[in-house]
Amino acid sequence: MSLKSIELQIAIPKTFEAGKVAEQKQQQSQLNQDLANALTEKRAEKMKESVMETEEYAKTNPDRKNDQQQNEQKQNEKRKQEEEMKTIHPYKGSFVDFTG
């Protein structure tokens, strides 16, 4: 297969264009990969620096009086609930239907 000079005038510039396009695609894929790696590194660094879970003993409360009052209120509520549970009749209901 022989190429004529006119065909070569068209073929040679097209090979350069094809080479440029292939190089651009390769560079674009490399840039995308680099960007993905950078984002992954940023996420990993952020995960290292942020606290995911806190232990209950790690929580601090500067107002201890308020904390004690809340504990007392919770204990009182528990006592009231226990008393209510003791007074509930085993087979009688607690709801009265006045309709009808």
Z-matrix of the N, CA and C atoms (Angstrom, degrees):
N
C 1 1.441
C 2 1.525 1 108.02
N 3 1.236 2 116.03 1 119.30
C 4 1.459 3 120.93 2 -178.87
C 5 1.525 4 109.19 3 -108.79
N 6 1.304 5 115.87 4 143.57
C 7 1.456 6 121.32 5 179.29
C 8 1.520 7 109.22 6 -104.47
N 9 1.266 8 114.47 7 138.38
C 10 1.460 9 119.32 8 177.64
C 11 1.525 10 109.00 9 -84.43
N 12 1.309 11 117.27 10 163.12
C 13 1.464 12 121.22 11 -177.08
C 14 1.531 13 111.93 12 -63.53
N 15 1.311 14 117.90 13 -33.35
C 16 1.468 15 120.85 14 178.44
C 17 1.519 16 109.93 15 -68.12
N 18 1.309 17 117.07 16 -39.27
C 19 1.468 18 120.46 17 178.07
C 20 1.519 19 110.40 18 -66.02
N 21 1.307 20 117.52 19 -37.66
C 22 1.454 21 121.00 20 178.31
C 23 1.526 22 111.26 21 -66.44
N 24 1.321 23 116.90 22 -34.84
C 25 1.460 24 120.14 23 178.63
C 26 1.526 25 110.94 24 -62.85
N 27 1.298 26 117.15 25 -30.12
C 28 1.472 27 121.33 26 179.21
C 29 1.520 28 111.02 27 -88.89
N 30 1.325 29 117.91 28 -39.15
C 31 1.455 30 122.41 29 -173.57
C 32 1.522 31 112.68 30 -70.19
N 33 1.330 32 117.37 31 -42.37
C 34 1.471 33 120.15 32 -175.90
C 35 1.530 34 111.61 33 -63.75
N 36 1.322 35 121.38 34 -48.89
C 37 1.481 36 119.02 35 178.09
C 38 1.536 37 112.05 36 -62.55
N 39 1.320 38 118.06 37 -33.66
C 40 1.465 39 119.55 38 179.85
C 41 1.519 40 110.92 39 -67.84
N 42 1.321 41 119.70 40 -33.23
C 43 1.460 42 121.10 41 177.18
C 44 1.523 43 110.43 42 -67.41
N 45 1.337 44 116.72 43 -37.10
C 46 1.464 45 119.33 44 176.18
C 47 1.528 46 110.59 45 -64.14
N 48 1.325 47 116.93 46 -42.98
C 49 1.461 48 121.15 47 178.63
C 50 1.519 49 110.71 48 -62.98
N 51 1.319 50 115.80 49 -43.00
C 52 1.465 51 119.65 50 179.35
C 53 1.521 52 110.35 51 -63.88
N 54 1.310 53 117.17 52 -38.80
C 55 1.464 54 121.06 53 177.55
C 56 1.516 55 111.58 54 -64.02
N 57 1.331 56 116.06 55 -42.33
C 58 1.470 57 120.38 56 178.29
C 59 1.524 58 111.26 57 -63.17
N 60 1.319 59 116.24 58 -43.33
C 61 1.467 60 120.48 59 -179.96
C 62 1.521 61 110.09 60 -63.48
N 63 1.337 62 117.05 61 -42.96
C 64 1.467 63 120.80 62 178.92
C 65 1.523 64 110.71 63 -63.10
N 66 1.320 65 117.66 64 -40.45
C 67 1.457 66 121.51 65 179.38
C 68 1.533 67 111.05 66 -66.14
N 69 1.337 68 116.49 67 -40.97
C 70 1.456 69 120.36 68 178.14
C 71 1.520 70 111.31 69 -63.29
N 72 1.329 71 116.99 70 -41.00
C 73 1.470 72 119.89 71 178.18
C 74 1.526 73 110.67 72 -63.77
N 75 1.323 74 115.82 73 -40.24
C 76 1.462 75 119.94 74 179.39
C 77 1.529 76 110.32 75 -65.41
N 78 1.335 77 116.63 76 -43.67
C 79 1.458 78 119.90 77 178.45
C 80 1.524 79 111.35 78 -64.71
N 81 1.333 80 117.40 79 -38.22
C 82 1.459 81 120.64 80 179.65
C 83 1.522 82 110.85 81 -64.60
N 84 1.329 83 116.29 82 -42.23
C 85 1.461 84 118.75 83 178.72
C 86 1.523 85 110.97 84 -66.15
N 87 1.331 86 117.03 85 -36.03
C 88 1.467 87 120.12 86 176.93
C 89 1.528 88 110.59 87 -66.73
N 90 1.327 89 117.33 88 -41.15
C 91 1.472 90 120.36 89 177.41
C 92 1.524 91 110.95 90 -63.10
N 93 1.327 92 116.89 91 -41.54
C 94 1.467 93 120.41 92 178.18
C 95 1.523 94 110.84 93 -61.82
N 96 1.320 95 116.56 94 -42.00
C 97 1.461 96 120.85 95 178.98
C 98 1.526 97 111.06 96 -64.67
N 99 1.329 98 116.81 97 -42.04
C 100 1.462 99 120.60 98 177.86
C 101 1.523 100 111.47 99 -63.77
N 102 1.315 101 116.80 100 -40.56
C 103 1.457 102 120.76 101 178.12
C 104 1.526 103 111.23 102 -64.16
N 105 1.308 104 116.38 103 -42.53
C 106 1.467 105 120.27 104 178.20
C 107 1.523 106 110.92 105 -63.30
N 108 1.313 107 117.55 106 -40.50
C 109 1.466 108 120.87 107 177.33
C 110 1.519 109 111.27 108 -64.17
N 111 1.324 110 117.33 109 -41.17
C 112 1.465 111 120.71 110 179.33
C 113 1.528 112 110.91 111 -64.05
N 114 1.328 113 116.46 112 -42.07
C 115 1.462 114 119.28 113 178.54
C 116 1.519 115 111.28 114 -64.75
N 117 1.307 116 117.26 115 -40.00
C 118 1.460 117 120.84 116 178.62
C 119 1.519 118 110.83 117 -63.65
N 120 1.323 119 116.88 118 -41.65
C 121 1.463 120 120.46 119 178.14
C 122 1.528 121 111.13 120 -64.16
N 123 1.339 122 117.10 121 -41.49
C 124 1.464 123 120.51 122 178.68
C 125 1.522 124 110.72 123 -62.34
N 126 1.333 125 116.85 124 -43.20
C 127 1.465 126 120.21 125 179.16
C 128 1.518 127 110.83 126 -64.02
N 129 1.328 128 116.78 127 -42.16
C 130 1.460 129 120.28 128 179.75
C 131 1.526 130 110.21 129 -63.62
N 132 1.312 131 117.64 130 -41.88
C 133 1.469 132 121.50 131 178.69
C 134 1.527 133 110.56 132 -64.55
N 135 1.323 134 116.44 133 -41.34
C 136 1.457 135 120.15 134 179.44
C 137 1.531 136 110.72 135 -65.51
N 138 1.318 137 116.53 136 -38.79
C 139 1.461 138 120.13 137 178.99
C 140 1.527 139 110.51 138 -66.20
N 141 1.329 140 117.49 139 -34.45
C 142 1.456 141 120.93 140 178.12
C 143 1.520 142 110.98 141 -66.33
N 144 1.327 143 116.44 142 -37.26
C 145 1.461 144 120.89 143 -174.44
C 146 1.520 145 113.40 144 -84.75
N 147 1.322 146 117.69 145 -24.28
C 148 1.460 147 119.07 146 -175.87
C 149 1.522 148 110.66 147 -92.48
N 150 1.319 149 115.19 148 154.21
C 151 1.456 150 122.51 149 180.00
C 152 1.522 151 108.05 150 -93.72
N 153 1.323 152 116.19 151 124.61
C 154 1.457 153 120.49 152 -178.47
C 155 1.530 154 110.98 153 -88.43
N 156 1.327 155 116.96 154 -43.58
C 157 1.457 156 121.40 155 179.95
C 158 1.521 157 108.55 156 -132.94
N 159 1.316 158 115.70 157 150.12
C 160 1.445 159 119.89 158 175.40
C 161 1.517 160 108.65 159 -120.32
N 162 1.290 161 114.84 160 140.89
C 163 1.454 162 119.69 161 176.61
C 164 1.523 163 108.22 162 -80.87
N 165 1.315 164 115.17 163 152.16
C 166 1.464 165 118.96 164 -176.59
C 167 1.526 166 111.30 165 -65.25
N 168 1.324 167 117.22 166 -36.38
C 169 1.456 168 119.82 167 179.74
C 170 1.517 169 112.35 168 -72.15
N 171 1.321 170 117.63 169 -16.95
C 172 1.456 171 121.22 170 -179.38
C 173 1.530 172 112.27 171 -78.76
N 174 1.305 173 116.47 172 -17.96
C 175 1.460 174 119.88 173 179.70
C 176 1.522 175 109.37 174 -74.07
N 177 1.305 176 116.31 175 134.92
C 178 1.455 177 120.35 176 -179.65
C 179 1.515 178 109.41 177 -113.81
N 180 1.296 179 115.06 178 145.80
C 181 1.449 180 121.28 179 178.30
C 182 1.528 181 107.28 180 -130.28
N 183 1.331 182 118.62 181 110.78
C 184 1.458 183 119.99 182 -177.33
C 185 1.528 184 112.99 183 -69.16
N 186 1.301 185 117.67 184 -23.56
C 187 1.455 186 121.27 185 -178.76
C 188 1.527 187 108.94 186 -100.91
N 189 1.322 188 116.67 187 87.94
C 190 1.465 189 120.78 188 -175.97
C 191 1.525 190 112.08 189 -73.11
N 192 1.310 191 117.83 190 -28.44
C 193 1.461 192 120.20 191 178.14
C 194 1.520 193 109.98 192 -62.95
N 195 1.308 194 116.91 193 -43.70
C 196 1.459 195 121.99 194 178.46
C 197 1.525 196 109.87 195 -62.17
N 198 1.316 197 116.50 196 -40.03
C 199 1.461 198 121.51 197 179.37
C 200 1.530 199 110.31 198 -64.04
N 201 1.318 200 116.91 199 -41.85
C 202 1.460 201 120.55 200 178.37
C 203 1.526 202 110.83 201 -65.02
N 204 1.322 203 117.16 202 -40.20
C 205 1.457 204 120.48 203 178.38
C 206 1.521 205 111.02 204 -63.38
N 207 1.314 206 116.29 205 -39.97
C 208 1.466 207 119.76 206 178.64
C 209 1.521 208 110.32 207 -65.21
N 210 1.329 209 117.35 208 -39.32
C 211 1.468 210 120.34 209 177.82
C 212 1.521 211 110.73 210 -63.25
N 213 1.332 212 116.82 211 -42.18
C 214 1.463 213 120.49 212 178.39
C 215 1.522 214 111.29 213 -63.66
N 216 1.341 215 116.97 214 -41.05
C 217 1.462 216 120.34 215 178.24
C 218 1.523 217 110.80 216 -63.01
N 219 1.311 218 116.88 217 -41.62
C 220 1.463 219 120.24 218 178.79
C 221 1.522 220 110.90 219 -63.47
N 222 1.327 221 116.66 220 -40.56
C 223 1.457 222 120.04 221 179.17
C 224 1.526 223 110.44 222 -65.62
N 225 1.326 224 116.76 223 -40.35
C 226 1.468 225 120.06 224 178.08
C 227 1.525 226 110.96 225 -63.79
N 228 1.330 227 116.84 226 -41.64
C 229 1.463 228 120.15 227 178.22
C 230 1.516 229 110.87 228 -63.50
N 231 1.319 230 117.45 229 -39.22
C 232 1.467 231 120.86 230 178.33
C 233 1.533 232 110.12 231 -64.15
N 234 1.316 233 116.78 232 -42.13
C 235 1.475 234 120.50 233 179.11
C 236 1.525 235 110.76 234 -62.46
N 237 1.339 236 116.28 235 -42.69
C 238 1.462 237 119.86 236 178.89
C 239 1.521 238 111.10 237 -63.34
N 240 1.316 239 116.57 238 -41.97
C 241 1.458 240 119.70 239 179.05
C 242 1.522 241 111.36 240 -64.94
N 243 1.330 242 116.98 241 -39.08
C 244 1.459 243 120.36 242 177.69
C 245 1.524 244 111.11 243 -64.05
N 246 1.331 245 116.62 244 -40.78
C 247 1.459 246 120.53 245 177.91
C 248 1.520 247 111.23 246 -64.25
N 249 1.333 248 116.35 247 -41.11
C 250 1.457 249 120.19 248 178.02
C 251 1.519 250 111.17 249 -63.97
N 252 1.311 251 116.77 250 -39.45
C 253 1.459 252 120.57 251 179.43
C 254 1.530 253 110.37 252 -65.14
N 255 1.324 254 117.46 253 -34.04
C 256 1.466 255 121.16 254 179.09
C 257 1.529 256 110.96 255 -69.72
N 258 1.337 257 117.02 256 -33.46
C 259 1.455 258 120.14 257 -175.96
C 260 1.531 259 113.37 258 -85.55
N 261 1.306 260 119.14 259 -7.61
C 262 1.468 261 121.37 260 -179.93
C 263 1.526 262 109.29 261 -72.63
N 264 1.321 263 115.06 262 129.17
C 265 1.455 264 120.75 263 179.55
C 266 1.528 265 109.17 264 -76.56
N 267 1.331 266 118.08 265 142.56
C 268 1.458 267 119.76 266 -173.70
C 269 1.523 268 114.93 267 -66.52
N 270 1.365 269 119.22 268 -33.62
C 271 1.457 270 118.77 269 -177.24
C 272 1.513 271 114.21 270 -123.83
N 273 1.317 272 119.03 271 -4.14
C 274 1.448 273 121.29 272 175.06
C 275 1.521 274 109.43 273 -90.80
N 276 1.322 275 116.13 274 141.49
C 277 1.463 276 120.37 275 179.72
C 278 1.509 277 111.92 276 -81.07
N 279 1.314 278 116.13 277 169.53
C 280 1.461 279 121.22 278 179.76
C 281 1.514 280 111.90 279 -109.90
N 282 1.337 281 118.25 280 1.35
C 283 1.461 282 122.25 281 -177.11
C 284 1.522 283 109.00 282 -113.19
N 285 1.332 284 114.83 283 131.32
C 286 1.464 285 120.54 284 177.94
C 287 1.495 286 108.15 285 -111.19
N 288 1.341 287 116.16 286 124.40
C 289 1.461 288 122.09 287 -178.81
C 290 1.535 289 108.11 288 -97.83
N 291 1.344 290 117.24 289 112.07
C 292 1.447 291 121.67 290 -178.55
C 293 1.512 292 112.77 291 -94.00
N 294 1.306 293 119.32 292 -2.20
C 295 1.461 294 121.05 293 179.61
C 296 1.514 295 109.83 294 -80.41
N 297 1.298 296 116.31 295 147.52
C 298 1.458 297 119.04 296 173.41
C 299 1.426 298 111.32 297 104.61
